[in-house]
């Protein structure tokens, strides 16, 4: 007696369980998805860490986006005629065109620093209303201008003469 004769219906097609090839394909797809997600997360974290955000003097002074003691970055232009070097610090004023703010910097002074130059300062707002910086970065347009033919590159003394 056959199965058809006993039940009156034809036997159902045998459905094989998930085979080794199909199971391996799903494992590969899942592993690739995990790797792509991990690389995407690393890329996003890397990009967000490389952006440099800074506050303007207007945001610090009038909009109070920084409180005394809070470490922030401050960006602006050095106001001509305000650069002084008492003892081991550098004192100058930065402006964003609307508001000015006095800065006291104790960090290294870059070679390109001069009045009228764009700067980004890292430090904290002091209770005295000044911005106390320990890192001074110079913003520039990236244009290289070589010295005139036969002339040597300007040294630090020539750059300091330009400030005065």
Secondary structure, 3 states (H helix, E strand, C coil): CCHHHHHCCCCCCCCCCCCHHHHHHHHHHHHHHHHHHHHHHHHHHHHHHHCCCCEEHHHHHCCCCCCCCCEEEEEEEECCCCCECCCCCEEEEEECCCCEEEEEECCCCCCCCCCCCEEEEEEEECCCCCEEEEEEEEECCCCCCCCCCCCCCCCHHHHHHHHC
